[in-house]
């Protein structure tokens, strides 16, 4: 028995994945209706957990942008602050800082495990024509003020070109970008947090563990975008 279901409601509006798919097999005498209801319940739990994670990621970039080190004119100071954030949070593969002209002036130099990565190749590059830079500089954000989402531009989940270039492999991610302001409130640049898929995959892993603990068999949880691209999937054959 398998059921595919549930569109993410609040998170869809904010540009994240479109569909959570839950598949669970159960044997013996349980009725289909009971299984369907239980499966939808687990999908709802994952939906809510992913939205909670999304809320945290939405606010992270604005918090990073308030750090005086990130607003520094020194590339080494910016890198030191970003390396600290990347290590602490463990979900950001890259954090890019661009000035008001779109020139990259700072980026983390280490991955979340502390390994050096060749981000120097991004320094001085122009990101002025990217959607995230143009939208933030124009004051256009991905907002739902009724849910306290404002001030961050969120990209669609997909292959991140910057992360893929630096890490030498195609990686799925999502960009969260916000304005960098000086003490007077003037916008002096943009900070872009390039988050890997780990932050929502962990919720799928938790759901699979919960399903197995509830004596369901062969659970599979997947997240797809609106075009049907598989973004993350966690499954187990535990019985």
Buried (B, 14 or more C-beta within 10 A) or exposed (E): EEBEBBEBEBBBBBBBBBBBBBBBBBEEEEEEEEBBEBBBEBBBBBBBBBBEBBBEBBBBBBEBBEBEBBBBEEBEBBBBBBBBBBBEBEBBBBBBBBBBEBBBBBBBBBBBEEEEBEBEEBBEBEBBEBEBBBBBBEEEBBBEEEEEBEBBBBBBBBEBEBBBBBBEEEBBBBBBBBBBBEEEEEEBBBBBBBBBBBBBBBBBBBBBBBBBEEEBBBBBBBBBBEEEBEBBBBEBEEE
